[in-house]
Amino acid sequence: MNIKDVTASVADEMEIFQQRYRQVLHARNTLVDKVTRYVLRQQGKQIRPAMVLLGAKLCGGVNESSYRAAIMVELLHSATLIHDDVVDGAEMRRGIPSINALWKNKISVLIGDFLLSKGLLYSLEYKDYGFLHIISDAVRRMSEGEILQIQKTRSLDITEKDYLSVISDKTASLISSACAIGALSATQDESRIQAMRNYGEYLGLAFQIRDDLLDYTGDSKKTGKQMGIDIKEKKITLPLIYALTHAPEAEQKKIRSILKSSRKRAYKSGEVIEFVKSRGGLEYAADVAEGFAAKAVAEIAAFDDCSAKTSLLELVDFVMKRQY
């Protein structure tokens, strides 16, 4: 099963979304229009707008405001990816050169700002104030999560609580917002909106932990991500946090000394991977992800059975079984 199979229940709606998204991205300035057309080439699986539409379908039905919500979410997501590539100095995005690799950092930052402002103005135009509140809070959380990660990475004192706070804000916040905004476009029932918000939060946490596990277990040919790259980039994730917490002090010091040195990280990442495996870090992180996945499923259990609910349940299963 692939992601298109999982989201098949909103396939027709996604086609309408994509047409409207292309129209919204159009800009009068020729350079801006050129770069935004390139943004379209970089589009991935578009899971977040699909989740907006699934949330709407589950809570009453997709309507005009649902499409606007999906466009808002995708504009924000694209903006954050562009800014992330600048922060990380990334040269590639989904198999093609990143925007900062082609147009340098200044243009990249400004294009990210353009997409974000485009989304905000789009919502104001239609007086979608509830959407604005949800999206603005997501932007705040994503920024705070990124800053906390940088702060903790520098000092190497990140705890499991810190890690969960980082991935909740950096990753889960936008997925949670996509689900909530989709529900809000179709209903005013706060309990249903909150259930969808919680579903997205738990799914986002499970997704990120599974993604972090791939750094230790993934096939680089499938993932496009070199095994151990998080370690080389000094990203301390749950498997490593658990292993360090449950290792003798001497072993902890040895691993921390590798992590502190960029030279050692470059050629000893395999040693860190073996350490994590031997200390049960992979099993522990997988169990935590399973726990969040179960919570996501529980949040939508009370909804009536329908194709959208089936898709949302299958999405949890897809996240937990993905190998790339």
Backbone as a ProteinNet text record, in pm:
[ID]
protein_1_A
[PRIMARY]
MNIKDVTASVADEMEIFQQRYRQVLHARNTLVDKVTRYVLRQQGKQIRPAMVLLGAKLCGGVNESSYRAAIMVELLHSATLIHDDVVDGAEMRRGIPSINALWKNKISVLIGDFLLSKGLLYSLEYKDYGFLHIISDAVRRMSEGEILQIQKTRSLDITEKDYLSVISDKTASLISSACAIGALSATQDESRIQAMRNYGEYLGLAFQIRDDLLDYTGDSKKTGKQMGIDIKEKKITLPLIYALTHAPEAEQKKIRSILKSSRKRAYKSGEVIEFVKSRGGLEYAADVAEGFAAKAVAEIAAFDDCSAKTSLLELVDFVMKRQY
[TERTIARY]
84.2	0	87.7	56.3	128.3	34.3	87.7	9.9	-110.2	-99.6	-214.3	-328.7	-293.8	-397.7	-465.9	-384.8	-436.9	-534.4	-501	-583.6	-679.2	-703.7	-788.7	-928.8	-976.1	-1112.6	-1127.9	-1014.1	-1022.2	-942.8	-927.7	-850.1	-910	-1040.5	-1104.8	-1088.3	-1105.2	-1090.4	-946.2	-848.8	-708.4	-677.5	-741.5	-722.1	-771.3	-886.5	-939.1	-845	-798.3	-703.1	-579.6	-521.4	-397.5	-416.6	-530	-558.5	-564.7	-633	-649.2	-517.7	-439.1	-310	-217.5	-216.6	-134.2	-178	-307	-358.8	-317.5	-325.6	-289.8	-141.3	-57.7	87.3	130.3	48.3	87.3	116.5	224.7	263.5	289.7	266	289.1	438.5	518.4	662.7	720.3	797.3	843.3	937.9	1026.2	1117.4	1042.3	952.2	872.5	792.1	731.7	652	738.7	858.4	951	987.5	1017.8	1057	938	819.2	703.1	663.3	685.6	660.7	759.5	880.3	979	937.2	874.7	822	726.1	643.2	548	619.4	736.5	814.6	866	881.1	934.8	827	701.7	593.2	609.7	589.9	600.6	465.7	435.9	312.8	189.4	209	98.6	4.1	64.8	-13	-94.5	-36.8	-105.7	-234.7	-234.1	-363.4	-462.2	-410.2	-499.9	-564.1	-488.3	-542.7	-647	-627.6	-730.8	-861	-852	-971.4	-1033.7	-950.2	-1002.4	-1073.8	-1015.4	-1078.8	-1213.2	-1219.2	-1345.7	-1448.8	-1405.3	-1497.6	-1552.4	-1467.1	-1509.7	-1609.7	-1596.4	-1676.2	-1795.8	-1830.6	-1949.1	-1943.6	-1824.1	-1813.7	-1720.8	-1651.4	-1560	-1641.3	-1603.1	-1670.7	-1566.4	-1610.9	-1519	-1415.2	-1457.4	-1362.2	-1260.4	-1297.7	-1204.1	-1087.2	-1117.3	-1010.1	-920.8	-979.4	-898.2	-808.4	-861.8	-782.9	-666.2	-691.3	-585.8	-476.2	-516.2	-419.3	-335.6	-399.4	-326.9	-219.9	-258.9	-167.2	-49.8	-76.4	32.6	124.3	68.6	153.4	247.6	193.7	276.6	382.8	342.8	437.7	550.6	516.7	619.2	713.5	657.6	740.3	838.9	792.4	881.8	991.2	959.2	1061.5	1170.8	1130	1228.1	1318	1257.9	1336.6	1425.8	1376.6	1457.2	1581.2	1564.8	1678.5	1785	1741.2	1835.7	1910	1834.5	1893.6	1992.5	1953.3	2036.2	2144.2	2139.5	2235.1	2214	2090.6	2060.8	2072.9	2138.7	2157.2	2050.2	1980.9	1881.2	1750	1639.9	1507.3	1429.7	1398.4	1322.9	1383.3	1515.8	1584	1621.9	1587.6	1628.8	1691.7	1770.8	1837	1737.6	1776.5	1691.1	1686.3	1589.8	1576	1697.6	1749.9	1867.7	1991.9	1995.9	2109.5	2107.4	1987.3	1973.3	1968.1	1898.8	1877.4	1940.9	2013.7	2084.7	1987.8	2047.9	1968.7	1872.3	1915.2	1831.1	1698.6	1705.5	1582.6	1499.5	1565.8	1494.5	1414.8	1477.3	1408.4	1289.6	1309.9	1202.6	1087.4	1119.3	1013.8	935.5	1006.4	937.4	843.8	892	807.6	687.5	712	606	495.2	533.8	433.9	353.7	423.6	355.4	255.7	299.8	210	94.7	121.6	17.5	-94.4	-53.9	-152.8	-234.4	-167.4	-236.9	-335	-290.5	-377.9	-494.7	-469.2	-573.8	-686	-648.3	-749.2	-822.6	-749.7	-814.4	-914.6	-880.1	-968.7	-1106.2	-1106.7	-1232.6	-1282.4	-1216	-1253.6	-1253.1	-1152.2	-1136.3	-1053.9	-1110	-1033.9	-998.7	-1087.2	-1056.9	-936.5	-925.3	-808.9	-681.2	-691.9	-574.7	-521.7	-612.7	-572.1	-494.8	-547.8	-483.7	-347.8	-341.2	-216.6	-111.2	-153	-57.6	4.8	-76	-23	75	46.6	138.6	272.8	270.5	395	476.6	407.4	477.1	541.8	466.1	517.8	636	624.6	732.4	862.2	850.2	967.9	1030.2	946.4	997.3	1061.7	1002.1	1058.7	1196	1210.7	1340.6	1446.4	1408.8	1503.7	1544	1446.6	1478.5	1572.4	1550.7	1639	1781.8	1796.4	1930.5	1996.8	1919.1	1970.3	2018.8	1938.1	1972.3	2082.3	2087.2	2191	2328.2	2335.1	2463.8	2519.1	2429.7	2474.8	2472.6	2413.2	2404.1	2335	2243.4	2175.3	2026.2	1991.4	1850.9	1795.5	1682.9	1615.6	1501.6	1441.9	1327.6	1214.2	1193.5	1089.5	1118.3	1244.6	1283.8	1257.7	1299.5	1284.6	1138	1051.5	908.9	851.7	900.9	856.8	899.8	1022.6	1075.1	993.7	972.6	902.3	752.6	698.8	559.3	543.5	636.4	627.5	673.6	785.1	841.3	759.9	712.8	647.9	498.3	463.1	323.2	230.8	282.6	195.5	126.7	199.1	137.9	40.8	73.6	-17.6	-144.6	-127.9	-241.9	-327	-261	-333.5	-409.2	-348.5	-415.1	-544.3	-537.9	-658	-764	-720.6	-814.6	-879.5	-801.2	-852.9	-949.8	-921.3	-1013.2	-1146.8	-1139.3	-1262.2	-1339.9	-1267.2	-1331.8	-1403.2	-1351.8	-1414.8	-1549.9	-1575.4	-1697.7	-1792.6	-1745.3	-1830	-1790.2	-1884.5	-1856.5	-1854.3	-1865.2	-1865	-1722.5	-1700	-1565.4	-1506.9	-1592.2	-1540.9	-1485.4	-1548.3	-1499.9	-1372	-1368.8	-1247.3	-1130.3	-1155.4	-1049.3	-1002.4	-1095.2	-1057.8	-966	-998.3	-913.5	-778	-779.4	-653	-564	-623.2	-546.5	-496.5	-584.2	-543.8	-417.5	-418.7	-304.6	-179	-196.3	-81.7	-16	-96.4	-41.2	18.8	-48.6	4.5	138.2	147.4	271.5	386.6	357.9	461.4	508.2	412.5	447	528	485.1	554.2	700.4	724.3	860.6	950.4	898.2	979.4	1015	917.1	944.5	1048.6	1037.9	1133.8	1273.7	1282.2	1412.2	1470.7	1385.2	1432.9	1498.5	1451.5	1507.3	1654.8	1700.3	1842.4	1928.5	1866.9	1937.8	1904.3	1790.9	1743.8	1709.4	1700.7	1648.6	1744	1686.7	1760.9	1784	1909.8	1939.2	1896.7	1891.9	1848.5	1700.9	1623.6	1480.7	1451.9	1523.1	1494.8	1555.2	1662.1	1734.4	1814.5	1822.1	1890.1	1998.1	2121.4	2232.6	2214.7	2233.5	2218.4	2319.2	2271.6	2359	2374.8	2299.6	2316.6	2274.5	2173.3	2132.7	2247.4	2317.6	2431.6	2540	2570.6	2674.3	2638.7	2507.5	2462.4	2431.6	2466.2	2452.2	2306.8	2216.6	2076	2052.9	2021.6	2004.9	1857	1824.1	1684.6	1657	1532.4	1489.4	1570.3	1601.7	1680.3	1813.1	1880.3	2009.1	1990.4	1888.7	1861.1	1839.8	1757.2	1730.3	1858.8	1937.3	2060.2	2158	2172.9	2263.8	2216.5	2086	2029	2049.4	2056.1	2063.2	2198.9	2301.7	2437	2523	2625.2	2718.4	2785.5	2828.5	2883.4	3001.6	3087.9	3206.7	3166.1	3064.7	3017.2	2948.6	2875.4	2812.2	2917.3	3024.4	3130.3	3194.5	3213.5	3274.5	3186.6	3057.9	2965.6	2951.1	2943.7	2931.3	3055.2	3170.8	3293	3290.8	3229.8	3212.9	3116.7	3006.4	2903.9	2954.6	3046.3	3097.2	3192.8	3250.9	3352.5	3296.9	3295.1	3244.6	3331.2	3460	3550.3	3518	3497.1	3463.6	3327.1	3230.8	3096.7	3100.7	3192.6	3199.7	3240.6	3330.8	3377.3	3339.9	3274.7	3235.8	3084.6	3007.9	2861.5	2815.8	2886.3	2853.1	2867.9	2966.5	2987.6	2871.9	2822.9	2708.7	2583.4	2564.3	2448.9	2450.4	2565.9	2577	2552	2597.6	2573.4	2423.6	2354.6	2209.8	2137.9	2178	2115.6	2139.7	2260.4	2294.8	2227	2189.6	2127.7	1975.1	1918.3	1772.1	1703	1778.5	1719.8	1615.9	1638.6	1546.1	1412.4	1419.7	1296.5	1215.1	1285.8	1215.2	1143.9	1215.4	1156.2	1037.7	1050.3	939.7	817.7	839.5	728	659.1	738.1	680.8	597.3	649.6	574.5	443.7	447.3	326.3	222.7	271.1	180.3	107.8	182	119.2	23.7	60.7	-27	-159.7	-151.5	-273.7	-361.2	-298	-374.5	-442.6	-374.4	-434.2	-559.5	-549.9	-663.9	-780	-749.4	-852.9	-929	-859.8	-922.9	-1037.6	-1029.9	-1135.7	-1226.5	-1213	-1293.5	-1443.2	-1482.3	-1624.5	-1692	-1612.9	-1672.2	-1741	-1847.3	-1915.8	-1821.6	-1838.7	-1756.7	-1787.2	-1682.1	-1696.9	-1562	-1557.3	-1432.1	-1321	-1356.7	-1256.1	-1196.8	-1281.3	-1231.4	-1139.7	-1177.7	-1092.7	-956.3	-956.1	-829.3	-743.2	-804.8	-729.1	-671.2	-745.2	-693.9	-580.5	-598	-493.1	-368.4	-386.9	-272.7	-185.3	-248.1	-172.7	-92.8	-157.7	-91.7	23.8	1.5	104.3	227.3	203.7	313.5	394.9	326.5	394.7	470.4	430.8	495.3	594.2	600.8	685.8	832.2	898.2	1041.7	1125.4	1057.9	1129.1	1043.6
-120.4	0	125.4	220.7	348.6	459.7	580.2	689.8	725.8	705.1	733.2	636.7	512.2	414.9	456.7	501.7	539.4	656.7	752.5	874.9	871	752	738.1	795.5	798.2	846.8	996.5	1068.8	1211.3	1239.6	1139	1155.7	1264.3	1263.8	1364.6	1504	1513	1642.1	1692.9	1600.9	1640.7	1698.3	1648.1	1703.9	1848.7	1872.9	2010.5	2099.5	2048.1	2123.4	2161.4	2065.7	2091.4	2198.8	2197.4	2300.3	2438.4	2446.5	2575.9	2621.9	2527.2	2561.1	2624	2568.1	2625.4	2767.8	2790.6	2925	3024.4	2983.8	3072.1	3105.9	3011.3	3034.2	3133.9	3155.3	3245.8	3385.9	3445	3579.9	3670.1	3800.7	3895.9	3914.9	3917.8	3933.6	3809.3	3829.5	3715.4	3622.7	3679.6	3594.7	3516	3583.1	3514.3	3400.6	3429.7	3327.9	3211.2	3240.5	3134.6	3044	3104.8	3025.6	2947.3	3007.7	2935.6	2820	2835.2	2721.5	2609.4	2647.3	2546.5	2479.8	2556.1	2498.7	2384.3	2402	2298.1	2170.9	2185.9	2068.1	1990.4	2058.8	1994.7	1931.3	1941.3	1891.3	1742.7	1705.8	1565.3	1496	1418.2	1338.6	1421.8	1543.9	1634.8	1569.2	1508.5	1440.6	1540.5	1656.9	1752.5	1807.8	1852.2	1893.3	1777.6	1657.1	1539.7	1519.5	1545.2	1529.2	1636.6	1756.1	1860.5	1810.2	1756.7	1711.9	1588.7	1500.2	1383.8	1426.8	1523.5	1575.2	1638.7	1712.7	1775.9	1670.4	1570.5	1466.7	1387.4	1362.8	1288.1	1368.6	1500.6	1585.7	1653.9	1611.7	1671	1686	1692.2	1701.7	1811.7	1787.6	1886	1996.8	2121.7	2237.1	2339.1	2454.8	2556	2597.3	2611.7	2652.5	2541.9	2416.7	2305.1	2317.3	2354.7	2372.5	2488.9	2595.7	2709.6	2668.1	2587.5	2539.1	2454	2366.4	2280.2	2363.1	2468.2	2556.6	2629.8	2678.9	2746.9	2658	2534.6	2440.6	2409.8	2390.1	2357.5	2476.7	2598.2	2717.2	2728.4	2706.4	2711.9	2603.2	2481.6	2370.5	2398.6	2447.9	2478.9	2587.5	2689.2	2797.4	2746.3	2658.2	2607.3	2517.9	2441.1	2356.3	2441.7	2550.4	2639.9	2701.7	2747.9	2806.1	2700.7	2577.7	2469.7	2443.4	2444.4	2418.6	2526.4	2650	2759.1	2737.3	2707.3	2684.8	2568.4	2460.2	2339.2	2343.4	2442.3	2447.1	2332.1	2285.4	2168.6	2205.1	2118.6	2141.8	2074.8	1975.6	1900.6	1894.7	1888	1871.1	1777.4	1658	1556.1	1525	1506.8	1459.3	1564.9	1692.3	1799.7	1911.7	1998.8	2105.1	2190	2223.8	2308.4	2450	2526.8	2664.4	2747.4	2726.4	2802.9	2763.2	2639.7	2598.2	2670.1	2700.6	2764.5	2916	2969.5	3114.3	3178.7	3101.4	3148.4	3181.1	3206.5	3217.1	3335.9	3451.9	3570.6	3551.6	3504.5	3480	3371.6	3267.8	3156.7	3202.6	3281.7	3332.7	3418.9	3502.4	3592.4	3514.8	3408.2	3325.4	3253.5	3205.7	3144.3	3243.4	3366.3	3471.8	3502	3503.7	3530.5	3425.5	3297.4	3190.3	3199.4	3229.2	3242	3358.3	3473.2	3589.9	3564.5	3490.6	3456.6	3377.8	3282.7	3202.4	3285.8	3375.6	3459.5	3554.6	3616.5	3708.5	3635.1	3515.1	3433.1	3407.2	3378.1	3354	3482.2	3592	3719.7	3759.7	3731	3765.5	3701.3	3577.7	3504.8	3504.5	3583.7	3596.3	3461.3	3379.3	3249.7	3269.4	3343	3381.4	3261.6	3162.3	3042.5	2969.6	2963.9	2901.5	2977.8	3110.8	3194	3169	3155.7	3132.1	3000.2	2895.6	2763	2765.6	2824.6	2827.5	2914.4	3028.2	3116.5	3046.7	2969.9	2896	2788.3	2726.2	2625.5	2688	2807	2876.9	2905.6	2953.1	2979.6	2852.8	2744.2	2618.4	2565.3	2572.1	2521.5	2599.7	2730.2	2813.8	2781.1	2769.9	2738.7	2600.3	2504	2369.6	2367.9	2442.3	2448.9	2511.8	2618.9	2687.5	2598.4	2526.7	2436.7	2326.2	2273.8	2168.7	2219.5	2338.9	2397.2	2417.5	2470	2496.2	2367.8	2263	2137.3	2061	2072.3	2003.2	2058.7	2188.7	2251.9	2201.3	2181.7	2142.8	1992.2	1916.4	1769.7	1722.8	1802.8	1762.7	1738.4	1698	1678	1553.5	1568.2	1457.5	1406.6	1295.7	1244.1	1347.2	1414.7	1517.3	1629.8	1673.4	1777.9	1731.5	1609	1552.6	1550.8	1503.8	1497.3	1637.4	1733	1871.1	1925.6	1894	1939.7	1882.4	1750.5	1691.1	1723.9	1747.2	1791.4	1925.6	2017.8	2150.9	2155.1	2087.8	2096.2	2019.2	1901.3	1812.7	1797.3	1759.2	1725	1845.9	1964.8	2083.1	2108.8	2093	2120.8	2009.7	1886	1775.3	1789.8	1824.7	1849.2	1964.1	2071.2	2187.3	2152.6	2070.3	2029.2	1954.8	1864.6	1788.7	1879.5	1969	2058.3	2155.6	2210.1	2309	2243.8	2117.5	2043.7	2021.8	1980	1959.3	2089.8	2198.5	2329	2377.1	2336.5	2379.2	2312.1	2204	2126.4	2123.1	2163.9	2156.9	2263.1	2297.3	2385.6	2306.8	2175.6	2088.9	2081.7	2150	2161.2	2025.7	1932.7	1801	1725.6	1741	1674.2	1740.5	1872.5	1944.8	1905.7	1897.4	1861.2	1718.4	1628.6	1489.2	1480.8	1557.1	1556.9	1622	1727.7	1791.8	1692.6	1619.9	1521.6	1407.9	1362.6	1256.4	1299.3	1421	1469.7	1484.1	1528.7	1543	1407.4	1308.5	1175.7	1111.6	1129.5	1074.8	1140.6	1271.6	1342.7	1295.9	1270.6	1219.8	1081.2	994.9	859.6	866.9	953.2	969.3	1009.7	1109.8	1159	1057.2	986.4	882.8	772.6	730.6	629.8	682.8	808.6	868.7	869.9	900.2	901.8	760.8	662	523.3	482.9	540	504.4	541.5	635.3	671.1	554.4	462.3	345.5	216.4	215.7	89.4	99.3	221.1	239.2	197.5	174.3	143.7	275.8	318.4	450.1	460.1	345.8	348.6	384.3	344.8	375.2	510.4	539.3	662.3	785.7	764	879	949.6	887.8	946.8	849.5	897.8	813.8	768.7	639.7	587.1	654.9	696.3	761.7	910.5	967.7	1110	1198.9	1156	1235.1	1244.7	1134.3	1133.1	1227.2	1217.6	1303.5	1450.6	1479.4	1617.7	1655.8	1565.7	1589.9	1605.7	1532.5	1532.9	1417.3	1453	1352.6	1315.3	1194.1	1151.7	1044.1	999.7	913.5	784.6	711.4	588.5	614.7	721.9	756	809.6	888.9	941.3	825.8	728.5	613.4	534.1	509.2	431	499.5	630.5	704.5	700.3	709.6	709.5	575.6	466.9	333.1	265.8	345.5	291	329.1	249	285.7	419.3	487.3	621.7	626.3	525.7	524.4	516.2	434.9	420.5	549.5	612	739.5	843.1	851	948.7	924.4	798.3	762	807.3	780.1	817.2	969.3	1035.3	1181.3	1246.9	1187.1	1243.5	1232.2	1126.3	1112.9	1221	1238	1332.9	1477.3	1508.1	1645	1682.4	1583.1	1608.5	1580.8	1681.5	1662.3	1561.5	1559.6	1465.1	1322	1301	1166.3	1121.8	1214.5	1179.4	1133.3	1190.9	1159.1	1014.2	959.9	823.5	722.2	767.8	674.1	665.7	709.3	702	556.9	465.8	323.5	271.6	321.6	281.6	328.5	449.3	501.5	419.9	384.4	302.2	168.3	104.9	-24.4	-8.6	101.6	129.7	141	215	232.8	98.5	17	-114.4	-203.6	-201.3	-288.9	-247.8	-121.5	-71.8	-64	-121.5	-130.3	-3.4	90.9	217.8	205	112.3	97	40.2	-62.8	-125.2	-26.3	52	146.9	253.3	310	413.9	359.6	236	173.5	157.2	120.7	105.2	239.1	345.1	477.8	521.2	496.4	529.7	451.9	324.8	241.7	298.8	348.1	407.4	528.7	614.9	733.9	694.6	593.3	546.6	496.4	423.3	371.9	486.1	591.2	707.8	778.3	785.3	847	771.7	639	555.2	576.1	583	598.5	730.4	834.8	966.9	968.1	882.8	886.6	764.1	685.2	563	593	705.1	735.8	788.9	825.9	876	762.1	795.9	695.3	639.5	510.8	448.1	509.9	541.8	596.7	584.3	620.3	606	694.6	813.5	904.1	846.4	788.1	726.8	609.9	528.9	417.2	468.7	576.6	634.6	682	746.6	797.5	683.6	574	456.6	392	383.8	325.9	412.2	543.5	634.2	605.5	576.6	539	411.8	313.5	187	210	297	328.3	389.1	484.5	550.3	449.1	356.9	261.8	153.3	130.1	22.9	74	206.8	260.7	226.9	193	161.7	268.5	372.8	479.8	605.2
0	0	0	-88.1	-87.9	-42.1	-33.7	23.5	-63.6	-194.9	-282.6	-254.7	-225.2	-188.4	-58.3	37.8	169.9	158.4	73	62.6	-57.7	-108.8	-228.4	-208.7	-84.9	-59	-85.8	-98	-133.3	-261.6	-346.1	-469.9	-559.3	-575.9	-660.7	-601.2	-469.7	-402	-412	-407.5	-418.6	-556.4	-658.8	-793.5	-800	-739	-734.3	-654.3	-539.7	-456.9	-537.8	-609.8	-684.1	-790.6	-858.1	-958.6	-893.2	-780.5	-712.9	-649.6	-601.4	-540.7	-644.5	-764.7	-871.7	-903.8	-903.3	-931.5	-823.8	-697.9	-586	-588	-632	-634.3	-741	-841.4	-950.1	-896	-946.9	-902	-1022.8	-1006.9	-1116	-1143.1	-1038.1	-1053.9	-1122.6	-1229.9	-1310.2	-1234	-1150.1	-1073.9	-968.1	-897.1	-795.5	-859.8	-975.9	-1044.3	-1089	-1134.3	-1176.5	-1059.3	-944.6	-827.3	-772.8	-769.7	-717	-808.4	-939.9	-1029.3	-1000.8	-960.1	-920.5	-789.8	-700.8	-576.2	-608.6	-710.7	-750.8	-794.5	-856.4	-897.8	-777.8	-665.3	-545.6	-457.6	-499	-414.3	-387.7	-263	-225	-232.4	-130.5	-129.9	-95.3	-49.7	-13.1	88.8	189.3	292.8	374.1	401.9	490.2	429.1	303.1	246.8	235.9	211.7	208.9	345	451.8	586.2	616.8	562.6	576.5	515.8	395.1	324.1	389.3	442	513.6	641.7	713.2	834.5	804.6	692.6	653.1	616.5	540.8	495.3	613.4	713.4	831.4	914.9	913.6	1003	936.2	816.6	754.9	605	550.2	405.3	359.1	248.1	190.1	123.2	148.6	89	44.6	1	-49.8	55.1	178.5	282.5	310.8	286.9	305.7	208.3	84.3	-14.5	24.6	75.6	120.5	236.5	326.3	439.8	391.7	293.6	240.5	173.9	101.7	36.1	140.3	245.8	354.2	414.5	443.6	507.4	415.2	287.1	194.5	171.8	170.1	159.3	278.5	397.9	518.7	516.2	479.1	476.2	377.1	258.2	158.1	208.2	272.5	326.9	429.8	518.4	623.9	565.8	461.1	398.9	334.8	269.3	207.6	314.3	422.6	531.8	596.8	612	670.4	585.7	454	366	380.1	403.8	426.9	558.8	664.4	797	793.5	724.1	721	613.1	524.6	413.5	316.7	304.6	220.5	72.6	-2.7	-145.9	-230.7	-174.8	-249.9	-172.2	-246.2	-186	-276.8	-225.1	-298.9	-435.4	-434.2	-553.8	-655.4	-631.4	-721.7	-639.1	-703.1	-626.4	-546.9	-425.3	-340.9	-397.3	-351.8	-399.7	-360.8	-238.8	-197.7	-277.3	-329.4	-412.4	-547.1	-596.8	-727.5	-719.3	-617.3	-610.3	-486.1	-409.2	-289.7	-175.5	-58.9	64.1	68.1	17.8	30	-42.6	-167.7	-244.4	-177.1	-125.9	-62.6	58.4	144.5	263.4	222.3	123	79.2	14.3	-59.3	-118.7	-9.1	92.8	206.8	272.8	291.9	350.1	259	128	31.4	42.4	50.7	59	188.6	298.1	426.6	423.4	374	368.2	271.6	163.5	67.2	136.7	221	293.4	390.4	461.6	559.2	489.8	381.1	307.5	242.6	196.8	135.8	235.8	360.1	463.5	501	508.1	540.1	433	307.5	196.2	213.1	265.5	282.3	427.6	511.2	652.4	725.4	693.7	760.3	887.5	983.6	1102.4	1191.3	1196.7	1274.3	1219.4	1086.7	1022.9	1059.8	1056	1086.1	1226.7	1321.8	1460.6	1471	1409.8	1415.6	1347	1227.7	1152	1220.1	1274.5	1343.4	1463.1	1535.8	1649.9	1603.4	1489.3	1434.8	1398.6	1339	1304.1	1430.1	1534.1	1661.1	1714.9	1719.3	1774.1	1691.8	1561.1	1476.5	1498.2	1514.4	1539.2	1674.8	1777.3	1911.1	1915.2	1844	1840.1	1776.1	1667.5	1598.8	1688.4	1758.2	1846	1963.2	2022.2	2133.7	2087.8	1967.8	1917.9	1901.2	1844.9	1828	1964.1	2058.6	2193.7	2260.1	2252.7	2320	2248.3	2115.6	2038.9	2073.2	2092.9	2125.7	2258.1	2354.8	2489.1	2511.9	2419.4	2429.5	2557.1	2609.2	2732.9	2709.5	2588.9	2554.9	2623.2	2690.1	2757.4	2669.3	2711.2	2636.2	2635.4	2747.2	2755	2656.3	2648.7	2554.1	2410.4	2381.8	2247	2204.2	2293.4	2260.9	2241.8	2318.9	2303	2166.6	2126.6	1997.5	1882.9	1881.4	1766.4	1768.8	1888.3	1896.9	1827.4	1854.3	1797.1	1650.9	1620.2	1485.8	1382.1	1418.7	1321.5	1346.6	1469.3	1497.4	1490.5	1518.3	1522.7	1389.2	1278.9	1148.4	1107.8	1139.7	1110.1	1193.3	1320.1	1408.6	1356.7	1312.5	1259.7	1132.2	1046.8	922.8	953.7	1050.3	1088.2	1151	1239.2	1307.6	1210.6	1120	1026.3	927.3	892.1	806.2	874.9	1000.7	1077.9	1093	1122.4	1141.9	1015.2	899.2	773.5	751.8	828.5	806.1	925.6	1043.1	1162.2	1264.2	1349.8	1462.8	1593	1584.8	1703	1757.8	1870	1926	1964.4	2008.7	2049.2	1928.6	1812.6	1691.5	1639.8	1648.5	1607	1696.7	1828.1	1921.8	1900.2	1871.2	1845.1	1723.8	1619.5	1500.5	1528.9	1610.1	1648.1	1722.6	1817.6	1894.5	1805.9	1715.4	1621.5	1546.6	1493.5	1417.6	1502	1625.9	1716.7	1742.7	1776.9	1805.9	1680.9	1566.2	1442.2	1408.1	1428.2	1400.5	1487.7	1614.5	1705.3	1661.1	1628.7	1582.9	1453.5	1362.3	1233.5	1254.1	1338.8	1355.1	1423.2	1521.2	1587.1	1487.8	1406.7	1303.4	1204.7	1168.4	1075.9	1136.9	1265.2	1332.9	1344.1	1355.3	1359	1226.9	1116.6	985.2	974.5	1056.8	1055.8	1102.9	1176.1	1229	1153.9	1085.2	1025.4	877.3	823.4	687.6	578.3	461.9	340.4	267.1	258.9	200.9	54.9	-15.9	-156.1	-166.4	-64.1	-63.6	1.1	109.9	184.1	119.7	41.6	-13.1	94.2	211	326.9	372.8	377.7	418.5	563.4	588.7	723.4	817.4	932.5	1029.8	1008	913.1	882.3	999.9	1075.7	1192.9	1292.7	1311.1	1403.8	1352.9	1223.7	1166.5	1179.9	1175.8	1189.5	1334.6	1426.7	1570.1	1612.9	1545.4	1583.5	1681	1803.9	1908.4	1916.3	1875.4	1871.2	1976.3	1985.1	2095.5	2111.3	2004.2	2024.9	2096.5	2058	2119.2	2260.7	2282.5	2417.5	2515	2474.5	2560.9	2587.7	2482.9	2498.6	2593.2	2579.2	2667.3	2812.5	2831.6	2966.1	3035.7	2958.1	3016.2	2997.5	2973.3	2958.4	3078.5	3109	3216.8	3185.8	3290	3273.5	3177.8	3185.1	3098.2	2950.8	2923.8	2786	2738.8	2829.4	2796.3	2755	2835.5	2806.9	2671.1	2638.8	2510.5	2393.4	2403.5	2295.7	2287.5	2403.2	2402.8	2340.9	2362.1	2304	2152.4	2099.6	1954.1	1904	1976.3	1933.2	1934.6	2026.1	2037.4	1924.9	1859.6	1757.2	1618	1531.9	1395.7	1320.2	1347.6	1281.3	1322	1453.6	1501.8	1452.2	1451.8	1403.6	1259.2	1180.3	1037.7	1013	1096.2	1068.9	1177.2	1284.4	1390.5	1409.6	1310.4	1324	1336.3	1268	1277.3	1418.8	1491.3	1630.9	1718.6	1691.9	1767.5	1736.2	1609.8	1571.2	1644.3	1650.2	1719.8	1869	1924.8	2066.5	2094	2010.3	2026.6	2016.5	1921	1903.4	2025.2	2076.1	2188.2	2318.3	2329	2452	2444.4	2339.8	2330.7	2286.8	2228.8	2188.1	2078.1	1985.5	1873.4	1920.4	2005.1	2055.2	2138.8	2219.4	2305.1	2221.3	2124.7	2041.4	1961.9	1912.8	1838.5	1928.4	2052.6	2147.8	2175.3	2189.9	2214.4	2093.8	1974.1	1852.7	1846.6	1882	1883.7	1980.3	2093.3	2191.3	2136.8	2066.5	2007.5	1894.3	1817.2	1709.9	1766.5	1876.4	1940.4	1990.4	2041.5	2087.7	1970.6	1857.4	1738.5	1696	1693.1	1655.2	1752.4	1881.1	1983.5	1967.9	1921.4	1909.2	1808	1705.1	1602.6	1609	1716.2	1729	1732.2	1791.3	1808.9	1681.9	1582	1457.3	1381.9	1310	1228.8	1122.9	1093.5	990.5	854.3	779.2	644.5	574.5	447.6	372.1	428.8	476.9	533.6	662	746	868.7	836.1	737.8	695.7	650.6	572.8	526.6	642.6	740.5	855.1	938.6	951.1	1022.4	943.1	811.8	726.9	726	743.4	747.8	870.2	982.2	1102.2	1074.8	1013.7	981.5	883.8	786.8	687	753.8	843.8	914.8	996.1	1060.2	1148.5	1072.2	947.6	871	767.1	750.9	643.5	666.7	557.9	562.9	492.2	443.6	373.5	372.6
[MASK]
++++++++++++++++++++++++++++++++++++++++++++++++++++++++++++++++++++++++++++++++++++++++++++++++++++++++++++++++++++++++++++++++++++++++++++++++++++++++++++++++++++++++++++++++++++++++++++++++++++++++++++++++++++++++++++++++++++++++++++++++++++++++++++++++++++++++++++++++++++++++++++++++++++++++++++++++++++++++++++++++++++

